[in-house]
């Protein structure tokens, strides 16, 4: 026997206990189901790539945060997002793919950030992207919020708003003010509006960027016209004609807003927000952010946008696309932290625990199979414990039903099905018990994972 | 614009094209479904662990194959299997778990092996384990083959045999021959019987291990009694009483065989095989291997066994268990290589492609939602191409149905649903089309991924 080593994981890493894992996986499965219902194919690329591939774009922060190492002669790294691997994949396999290419990828990514509350070094992202060959219709930009709306509402989240903007519109507007060269910096500053407030943003505009006071005010008053749909569009129309890029952005934004509505997303769940721009130069048109209305402090759990050229580092083929990404691990953590996860939902690893009270096991196995045929997750308790020990296990597991098989049940070819919540217990044939349990459980399976307060 | 870099992944790594990925994921989901139907909880542990945790057991080959690196002050490594993380997890969270603890884990593991055909450096394992606290009933050993039987048959694989043995039985038999001290070496040699043949095994017994010729023959003739069920057990009974460990192993093996049968596994899909022992000293009782009857050369796609103490490196608590692991990536690769994967199954990322022929998009979006409500995966083709271009895309995607909305359909609030295989096309309401497509597809979804020849 060796020495006993304290079992532990690395700081900044997480793992879940069974109930929490079941609920996380359910959220993940709902996302998969919705993504697939829109014709996205699941992709799964290696977690390890060549460092030069991951760093092709160049980037300061990312580089420092990367888990990078050598093995043999190879300089390797763990992926820090799912977008760079997508770009590499699409460039590599372009000849074998059909465009528009719709893919989803729910996978772990790695960032060696300083650990802090709710930030993890290994976490799940749930990405969807549509990639075109040469061009991609703007309706794809409208579909993204519709998909996210479905995912969130099926999770049980309704108090959210997807905020939509267009970087051409912003860029065109700044150009029209003669501030085209400052466009990127203005966007980065405006992005912080919610965090640091109007006063500070104005100060950066005037003091740091040297924008004249009247123009700074103009930008701030422009951004203040954010809001749901038509009113904002009506205001934006008043500025039409001042700049070609602006007009192009406005046309796109209008089509996206009209499209999102055509997809059935209610007005309270999306808005035009003229302050957001996603900072990154990578995005070239539509941009998205999402706010949980009662918990804006957790930041955007779902963001993305339109890009002109996905894979310019790996191919000369122009591949424009649009994508959106849910920070699944962080969102789940935040929902838990805010007490919004319904811990009674999917709390048990089994729906039914079959408990044989005699030494006979065959009847228990046969009964369990009857339950499984009805779609009921069923465990047989095989251990030789006293009745109390068996019931303790059932209680700890949190199973909604137990099916007891004692001498009498065995003789009659029946089980005693007990509803653990109501305490009600009845003897019946296993098939009957399976149907009864399946009916009760099918209603419960619709219970959403998130219970808003 | 930077330089164009050739997009590529590391040698020994794999990724799949869309159709293949859909089929792989379907196999994975079936495994998940079956595992959950038996009351297993999904676990998901970090892919990176502290090196000292992964190496607690000590081990030559594993150590060399590990992806190990430092980040800051930490000595890290990627997991090389899912068993060591399970041991660490159970020891760490023992107070919060209910025993027997049933978990499944389908995840990637990493081994920096020399790349060779069908061997990967990053691959999926699909593990199930039942871990007891202090003790664990032998019926759990009988349940494992029943679960694997279900997974394989649902995949479409029926020509397989799960081979079962018991290391106590073997150990007891060798003890009864006065060869107890050579037990581990005899097992390791016997394990190679299929690969190197009886003559060579006998030579190792006599020449390398110094076993007298008559005893070597005795072992070989003992092992030759392998076979399905009762006949082998009857032979083994003739040796009862010669050794206490042997008798214990025989009792266990009998219970497992009877249990596997009670679980409904047909006699042709399991056998007692007295040659297998899984090499590793880790296993202490039941051991499993699986053979694809028509492709024995691919080795065992699914193996495992009973262990006395899962986590002795991390806790003083005795945690016996039994587990079995499917080498999912390798099995999938082998099935592809042998041409057994039905590439017509789940070949398209969507079931229906809705194709608007006018500039109206709202009707297409509404029709797509009608399909989705019926559980049909539906993509809308938003790009502005000529009819031929649209049809080319549908053909390349491989969708079973397209729903065309031209002027006439738009006016009538209908779609023209075309079955792409039969060529049949009919106009109807979207809800009607959705039901029709759903009916056809629900039959097709039952088509197994593996088509045995």
Interface residues (C-beta under 8 A of the other chain):
Chain A: X1 X2 X4 X5 X6 X7 X8 X9 X10 X13 X14 X15 X16 X17 X18 X21 X22 X24 X25 X36 X37 X38 X39 X40 X41 X42 X43 X44 X45 X46 X47 X48 X49 X50 X52 X53 X56 X58 X67 X68 X69 X70 X71 X72 X74 X76 X78 X88 X89 X91 X92 X93 X96 X97 X98 X100 X102 X103 X108 X110 X112 X122 X132 X135 X136 X137 X139 X140 X143 X259 X262 X263 X264 X311 X312 X313 X314 X315 X316 X349 X350 X353 X361 X362 X365 X366 X369 X372 X377 X378 X379 X380 X382 X383 X384 X393 X396 X397
Chain B: X1 X2 X4 X5 X6 X7 X8 X9 X10 X13 X14 X15 X16 X17 X18 X21 X22 X24 X25 X36 X37 X38 X39 X40 X41 X42 X43 X44 X45 X46 X47 X48 X49 X50 X52 X53 X56 X58 X67 X68 X69 X70 X71 X72 X74 X76 X78 X88 X89 X91 X92 X93 X96 X97 X98 X100 X102 X103 X108 X110 X112 X122 X132 X135 X136 X137 X139 X140 X143 X259 X262 X263 X264 X311 X312 X313 X314 X315 X316 X349 X350 X353 X361 X362 X365 X366 X369 X372 X377 X378 X379 X380 X382 X383 X384 X393 X396 X397
